[in-house]
Amino acid sequence: MIPCNLCGSSDAEQIRSKDRHGGFLRSVICRRCGLVWTDPRPTPDAMRTFYARDYRLDYKRAYQPKPRHIYRAGKVAVYRFLRIQPLLRPGFRVFDLGAGGGEVVYVLRAMGYAASGVEPSEGYARYAADRLDVPVTQGFWQDAGVAPASQDLVTMFHTMEHLEDPLGALRRASQWLTPQGLLFIEVPNVEATYNQPHQQFHRGHLYHFNMATLQTMGRRAGYAAIGESRSSDGGIISVVFQKTDATPPPSGEIVGNYEQVASILRRHTTASHVFSRYPYVRPFQKLKAWVEEQRNARLHQSPTAVLDGLIETLLVVGR
Ligand SMILES: [Zn+2]
């Protein structure tokens, strides 16, 4: 039994038993704070191998994404930049934890910021360093080697849900930040109901947050939550944290949150999903995006040319 990473309680109950492919994957919910996690999960060594090598791609093959994948990752990176742009000040040093192929770091640097990052996947980290020529190193947050108080902003885009010890990662990130430094976190919302019920539960996701558990975890790690937002479909939540000297709350207990999350997950069955409008809207949106990607991918050649084109179109021309 894995104790709750947020509040330390061992009072958790099973809420799911299958992953999105129908395989066995047991998820539990903490009755004291409402955090949801995978239990049992693979050993730390197996998890590390999974993220370094098996997750996303085989490390033995050089990562050579197709043009439409480059375009899609670039577009996501530009939109991520726009999400954090209001937080940025001239000369900001930004560290991207879980940097993927380095696209966000690339966009930040193109816009004049001193950005770097770390990425566990060997293939993605190598792609970032070799093809995008950005300072993204391969490794986990434990081995990131960031100098204390050297960063003004740490970003975690869809990273928290993959970590074995998200609370520990937030505490470590706090050491990297200057006093009053900022932390931006974006994760899937466990309360989202637009996916098939089993879709969000797969072996890549170790934790599932809602706004309450995400913000409480930040406070426990020594931050104040100074901003929050939800995507229009409710599927993604983000919080802006600021490092603070205030004493963290001694307990991660969140009154009423277990009841709220458990009731949403229990009501969100396959039957209820069939009668919602989302199954029909989502594939159509995906198709539209794919057609756009196909068209744009033909216009460019190298990964950096694709990214430069996106930056020019979405960030430079439009401002
Ligand atoms: Zn808990």
Boltz pocket constraint, residues with backbone or C-beta under 6 A from the ligand:
constraints:
  - pocket:
      binder: B
      contacts: [[A, 4], [A, 5], [A, 6], [A, 7], [A, 8], [A, 9], [A, 30], [A, 31], [A, 32], [A, 33], [A, 34], [A, 35], [A, 252]]
      max_distance: 6.0
